[in-house]
Amino acid sequence: MGGFNAPYEWQIGWRYLRAGRGARHNRFINFIAGFSMLGIALGVAALIVVLSVMNGFQKEVRDRMLDVIAHVEVHDVGGGALARSGALRDAASREADVRASAPFLQFQALVGTGETLRGALVRGIVPAQEAAVTPLVGRLVAERDPAIAALTPGAMAIVMGAELARTLGLKTGDPVAVVLPPRGRAPGGDAAAPPAAGEGAATSAPRTFRFVLAGTFEAGHYEYDSAFAYVHAADGAALLDLPAPVAIQLRLADALAAPAVAARLAAALGPEAVVRDWTQTNRTWFEAVHLQKRMLGLILVLIVAVAAFNLVSTLVMTVTDKRADIAILRTLGASPRSIVGIFFVQGAAAGLVGTALGVAIGLVVALNIGHIVPAIEGLLGTKLLPASIYFISRMPSLPLASDIVPIALASLALAFLATLYPSWRASRVQPAVELRGE
């Protein structure tokens, strides 16, 4: 055996896998085995590429969300006592993960001009403090953007998403009407907004305030560009009849620590505060992405399963072709268990080679998809990712070991499972019957 000290079951199984230079039917069996390995490889590669692209899209959207919103929001729903006493900031300052905080308020309103109105989430901020909490405002402040600079107390200026402004047909300097519900009713967009102190009975007429469009911003996320606006916190508080903002938002060193930090703050502040982290604010979107990822993964695993179970037909044909060899091995003392081992090694080796090849192809494609997609676009003469629709100009990809390792293990498990029946069938060959037939 050339000094190769592996058990003879391994040696014979590997020889059967590599055989094929003999008779025509042997070459045909090898051809089928090669296609089985190729099918496993392509299935594994497709699964890795698809999940990597989905991870990339998820990260891209998540980063754009966190460009606009804070990691944690803390709302005083107990009448503003916690906010006025500084208890919200004190609790936040005790958290080691908190890097910055800023006061804010938000409410839902109708914005527009004339009879053209659209629903929007209006956020009242203090730009200088907000810059440390949300990267979008931080960039606008650093670039001395005139729109964000116009947000000063009493200026009644508003900065809205570019898509919202386009939908309303507004340009910088145009008057903007901000319409709120009748006095005495909550605006509906802020769980923190308490009833104004000393409010009387609700009136039936909506309240309209005149603002001036100071400019627009582009967050690169349609939800925010089409339904989001900033005003100064003092102006927003005046609209809600509040003396000051009754909520703060926090920026953390690690965004993934937000749920744990939010839970600790909620326990420390009690029922008079509502604490929400960014995963709760966008829970519906994240749950939809996770469900889609699981379903696509299941579909592609079935493709791998079909390829893996092609090994069954390959091994059945091999067993049929090698019945005489099996009979000779049995007469030489090979046990049924050894016969099972020979054909299990053959099928497992095919699965291992196909899986390894698929992982290699998948990683190469996933890591270079940013170059592959432009090449395909150039070949087809079209754009697969129009920036005007998707707000990104390149295909994102993020291969994760937490995806690749389970994919490889599942592929190997399916390949191993596919070898069981042919291997058992080989062990049932009767030497006397086969040799008598010779």
C-alpha positions in Angstrom: 0.0 0.0 0.0 3.0 2.3 -0.6 3.6 2.9 3.1 0.1 4.4 3.6 -0.9 3.1 7.1 -4.5 4.1 7.0 -7.1 1.3 7.5 -7.7 -0.7 4.4 -11.4 0.4 4.3 -10.2 4.0 3.8 -7.7 3.0 1.1 -10.2 0.9 -0.9 -12.9 3.5 -0.5 -10.6 6.3 -1.8 -9.5 4.0 -4.6 -13.1 3.4 -5.7 -13.7 7.2 -5.6 -10.7 7.9 -7.9 -11.3 4.9 -10.2 -12.6 5.4 -13.7 -9.9 4.7 -16.2 -11.1 1.2 -16.9 -14.3 0.0 -18.5 -16.8 2.4 -20.0 -19.4 1.8 -17.2 -16.6 2.7 -14.6 -16.0 6.0 -16.4 -19.8 6.6 -16.4 -20.0 6.0 -12.6 -17.1 8.4 -12.1 -18.8 11.0 -14.3 -22.0 10.7 -12.2 -19.9 11.0 -9.0 -18.1 14.1 -10.3 -21.5 15.7 -11.0 -22.7 14.8 -7.5 -19.6 16.6 -6.0 -20.1 19.5 -8.3 -23.8 19.8 -7.3 -22.8 19.9 -3.6 -20.1 22.5 -4.4 -22.5 24.8 -6.3 -25.2 24.4 -3.7 -22.9 25.2 -0.8 -21.4 28.1 -2.8 -24.8 29.6 -3.6 -25.9 29.3 0.0 -22.8 31.2 1.2 -23.1 33.9 -1.4 -26.8 34.5 -0.8 -26.4 34.7 2.9 -23.3 36.9 2.7 -25.2 39.3 0.4 -28.1 39.4 2.8 -25.8 40.0 5.7 -24.2 42.8 3.7 -27.6 44.4 3.0 -28.6 44.1 6.6 -25.4 45.7 7.8 -25.8 48.5 5.3 -29.4 49.3 6.3 -28.5 49.0 10.0 -25.6 51.4 9.6 -27.8 53.9 7.8 -30.5 53.5 10.5 -27.9 54.2 13.2 -26.7 57.2 11.2 -30.0 58.9 12.0 -31.2 57.4 15.3 -29.6 57.0 18.7 -28.7 53.7 20.3 -31.0 54.2 23.3 -33.9 56.6 24.0 -35.1 57.4 27.5 -38.5 59.0 27.8 -40.0 60.6 30.9 -43.7 59.7 31.0 -44.3 60.7 34.6 -45.0 64.4 33.9 -41.4 65.5 33.3 -40.1 65.3 36.9 -37.3 63.0 36.0 -36.1 65.1 33.1 -36.3 68.4 35.1 -34.4 66.9 38.1 -31.6 65.5 35.9 -32.4 61.9 36.9 -32.4 60.8 33.3 -28.9 62.1 32.7 -27.6 60.9 36.1 -28.8 57.3 35.3 -27.2 57.5 31.9 -23.9 58.8 33.2 -23.6 55.8 35.5 -23.5 53.5 32.5 -19.9 52.8 31.4 -21.0 52.1 27.8 -22.6 55.6 27.3 -20.4 57.9 25.3 -22.7 60.9 24.7 -26.3 62.0 25.5 -28.6 64.7 24.1 -32.1 66.0 25.0 -34.8 65.6 22.3 -38.5 65.2 21.7 -40.4 63.9 18.8 -44.0 63.9 17.6 -46.0 63.0 14.6 -47.5 65.8 12.5 -48.7 66.7 9.1 -46.3 68.9 7.2 -46.6 70.6 3.8 -48.0 73.6 2.1 -51.5 74.5 1.0 -53.6 71.3 0.6 -50.6 69.1 0.1 -49.8 67.5 3.4 -47.8 64.4 4.4 -47.4 62.6 7.7 -43.9 63.0 9.2 -42.0 62.2 12.4 -40.7 65.5 13.7 -37.8 65.5 16.0 -36.8 68.4 18.2 -33.0 68.6 18.8 -30.3 70.8 20.1 -27.8 70.5 17.1 -24.6 71.1 19.1 -25.5 68.2 21.5 -27.2 66.1 18.9 -24.0 66.0 16.9 -22.4 63.7 19.5 -25.3 61.3 19.4 -26.3 60.9 15.7 -23.6 60.8 13.0 -25.9 62.4 10.4 -26.3 65.6 12.5 -22.6 65.3 13.5 -21.6 65.5 9.8 -23.9 68.4 9.1 -22.6 70.3 12.1 -18.9 69.6 11.2 -19.5 70.7 7.6 -21.2 73.9 8.8 -24.3 73.0 6.8 -26.5 76.2 6.7 -29.6 74.1 7.1 -28.6 72.6 10.5 -27.1 76.0 11.5 -30.5 77.6 11.0 -32.0 75.4 13.8 -31.9 78.0 16.6 -34.5 78.7 19.3 -37.4 80.8 18.0 -36.3 80.6 14.4 -39.2 78.2 13.5 -36.9 76.5 11.0 -37.4 72.9 9.8 -35.0 70.6 8.1 -36.6 67.6 6.3 -35.6 64.6 4.4 -34.9 65.2 0.7 -37.5 62.8 -0.5 -40.2 64.3 1.7 -39.3 67.8 0.3 -39.4 66.5 -3.3 -42.8 64.9 -2.7 -44.2 68.2 -1.3 -42.6 70.2 -4.0 -40.7 72.4 -1.5 -37.4 74.1 -1.8 -35.2 75.9 0.7 -36.8 79.1 2.0 -40.4 78.0 1.3 -43.0 78.2 4.2 -44.0 74.9 5.7 -47.1 74.2 7.7 -46.8 71.9 10.6 -50.3 70.6 11.7 -50.8 69.0 15.1 -53.8 67.4 16.7 -56.2 69.5 18.7 -54.9 70.7 22.1 -55.3 68.2 24.8 -54.6 65.2 22.6 -51.2 63.5 22.4 -49.4 64.0 19.0 -49.1 60.2 18.8 -45.5 59.9 17.8 -43.8 60.1 21.2 -44.4 57.7 24.0 -42.7 60.3 26.2 -45.0 63.2 25.5 -47.0 63.9 28.7 -50.1 66.2 28.8 -49.1 69.8 29.1 -49.3 71.2 32.6 -52.5 73.2 33.1 -54.1 72.1 29.8 -57.8 72.6 29.6 -60.4 70.6 27.7 -59.5 69.4 24.2 -60.6 71.6 21.4 -61.9 70.3 18.1 -59.6 72.3 15.7 -56.2 71.1 14.7 -53.3 73.5 15.4 -51.2 74.8 12.6 -47.8 76.4 12.9 -45.7 78.1 10.3 -42.1 77.1 9.8 -39.6 77.8 7.1 -37.7 75.1 5.2 -34.0 75.7 6.1 -32.8 72.8 4.0 -32.9 69.1 3.4 -30.8 66.0 4.3 -30.2 62.6 2.7 -29.7 59.7 5.1 -29.6 57.1 2.3 -32.6 55.3 3.9 -35.9 55.9 2.3 -37.9 55.6 5.5 -36.1 58.6 7.0 -35.6 60.6 3.8 -39.3 60.4 3.1 -40.9 60.9 6.5 -38.4 62.6 8.9 -37.8 66.2 9.9 -35.8 68.2 12.4 -36.7 71.3 14.4 -35.0 72.9 17.3 -35.9 71.4 20.6 -37.1 74.7 22.0 -39.5 75.2 19.1 -40.7 71.6 19.4 -41.3 72.1 23.1 -43.3 75.3 22.4 -45.5 73.4 20.0 -46.3 70.8 22.6 -46.7 73.3 25.5 -43.7 71.8 27.3 -41.1 73.9 29.2 -38.3 71.7 27.9 -37.6 68.3 26.2 -38.6 65.4 28.4 -36.4 62.7 26.8 -32.8 62.0 26.2 -31.0 59.8 23.6 -27.8 58.0 24.1 -24.8 57.0 22.0 -23.0 53.9 23.2 -19.5 52.6 22.6 -21.0 49.4 21.2 -24.4 49.5 19.4 -24.9 45.8 20.1 -24.8 46.5 23.9 -27.9 48.7 23.6 -30.5 46.1 24.7 -28.5 45.3 27.9 -28.0 49.0 28.7 -31.7 49.8 28.0 -32.7 47.0 30.4 -30.5 48.3 33.2 -31.8 51.9 32.7 -35.4 50.7 32.7 -34.8 48.9 36.0 -33.1 51.9 37.6 -35.6 54.5 36.5 -38.8 52.6 37.2 -42.2 52.9 35.6 -42.0 56.7 35.2 -39.5 56.2 32.3 -39.8 54.3 29.0 -36.5 53.1 27.6 -36.2 51.9 24.0 -33.1 50.7 22.2 -32.6 50.8 18.5 -33.5 47.1 18.0 -36.9 47.7 19.5 -37.5 50.8 17.5 -37.0 48.9 14.2 -38.1 45.4 15.5 -40.5 44.8 12.6 -37.8 45.3 10.0 -35.2 43.1 11.7 -37.7 40.3 12.3 -38.7 40.4 8.6 -35.1 40.2 7.5 -34.4 37.3 9.9 -37.4 35.4 8.6 -36.4 36.0 5.0 -32.9 34.9 5.7 -34.1 31.7 7.4 -36.5 30.9 4.5 -33.9 31.5 1.8 -31.4 29.4 3.8 -33.9 26.6 4.0 -34.6 26.7 0.3 -30.9 26.6 -0.6 -30.2 23.8 1.9 -32.8 21.7 0.1 -30.8 22.4 -3.1 -27.7 21.1 -1.3 -29.8 18.1 -0.1 -30.8 17.2 -3.7 -27.1 17.3 -4.8 -26.0 15.3 -1.7 -28.6 12.6 -2.3 -27.3 12.2 -5.9 -24.6 10.3 -4.1 -27.1 7.6 -3.4 -27.4 6.7 -7.1 -23.7 6.9 -7.5 -23.0 4.6 -4.7 -25.7 2.2 -5.6 -24.2 1.9 -9.1 -20.8 1.4 -7.6 -22.1 -1.3 -5.3 -23.7 -3.1 -8.3 -20.5 -2.8 -10.2 -18.3 -4.0 -7.4 -20.4 -7.0 -6.2 -17.7 -9.5 -7.2 -15.0 -7.4 -5.5 -17.2 -7.3 -2.3 -17.6 -11.1 -2.4 -13.8 -11.6 -2.7 -13.2 -9.2 0.2 -15.7 -11.2 2.3 -14.0 -14.5 1.5 -10.7 -12.9 2.6 -12.2 -12.1 6.0 -13.7 -8.6 5.6 -16.6 -8.2 7.9 -19.9 -6.6 6.9 -18.9 -3.6 9.0 -15.7 -3.2 7.0 -17.7 -3.3 3.7 -20.0 -0.6 5.1 -16.9 1.4 6.0 -15.4 1.1 2.5 -18.5 2.6 0.8 -19.1 5.1 3.6 -15.6 6.4 3.0 -16.2 6.7 -0.7 -19.4 8.7 -0.2 -18.1 10.8 2.7 -15.0 11.7 0.7 -17.1 12.9 -2.2 -19.2 15.0 0.2 -16.1 16.4 1.9 -14.5 17.3 -1.5 -17.7 18.9 -2.7 -18.2 20.8 0.5 -14.6 22.1 0.6 -14.8 23.2 -3.0 -18.2 24.9 -2.4 -16.9 26.8 0.6 -13.9 27.9 -1.4 -16.0 29.1 -4.4 -18.5 30.7 -2.1 -15.9 32.7 -0.2 -14.1 33.8 -3.4 -17.4 35.0 -4.9 -18.7 36.6 -1.7 -15.4 38.5 -1.1 -15.2 39.8 -4.6 -18.9 40.3 -5.4 -18.2 44.1 -5.5 -16.1 43.5 -8.6 -18.2 40.7 -10.1 -21.5 42.6 -10.2 -20.1 45.7 -12.1 -18.6 43.2 -14.6 -22.0 41.6 -15.1 -23.6 45.0 -15.4 -21.1 46.0 -18.1 -21.7 42.7 -19.9 -25.5 43.1 -19.8 -25.6 46.9 -20.3 -27.9 47.4 -17.3 -27.8 48.4 -13.7 -28.6 45.7 -11.2 -28.7 48.1 -8.3 -30.0 51.5 -9.4 -28.9 54.0 -6.7 -32.1 56.0 -7.1 -34.0 53.0 -5.9 -31.7 51.2 -3.5 -29.6 54.2 -2.3 -26.5 52.0 -2.7 -24.3 51.7 -5.8 -22.5 48.5 -4.9 -23.5 45.0 -3.9 -22.7 44.6 -0.2 -21.4 41.3 1.1 -20.5 40.1 4.6 -19.5 36.5 4.9 -19.8 35.3 8.5 -18.3 32.2 10.2 -21.6 31.8 12.0 -23.2 31.1 8.6 -20.4 29.3 6.8 -19.7 26.7 9.5 -23.3 25.5 9.9 -23.6 25.4 6.0 -20.5 23.2 5.8 -21.6 20.9 8.6 -25.1 20.6 7.2 -23.7 19.7 3.8 -21.4 17.0 5.3 -24.2 15.6 7.4 -26.4 15.3 4.3 -23.6 13.6 2.4 -22.9 11.2 5.2 -26.6 10.4 5.5 -26.8 9.7 1.8 -24.1 7.0 2.1 -25.9 4.9 4.7 -28.3 2.9 2.5 -25.8 2.0 -0.3 -23.2 1.0 2.3 -25.7 -1.2 4.1 -26.8 -2.7 0.8 -23.1 -3.5 0.0 -22.7 -5.3 3.4 -25.7 -7.6 2.5 -23.9 -9.1 -0.6 -23.7 -12.9 -0.2 -20.2 -14.1 -1.3 -21.3 -17.6 -2.2 -24.0 -16.4 -4.5 -21.8 -13.8 -6.2 -18.8 -16.2 -6.7 -21.1 -18.9 -8.0 -22.4 -16.5 -10.6 -18.9 -15.9 -11.7 
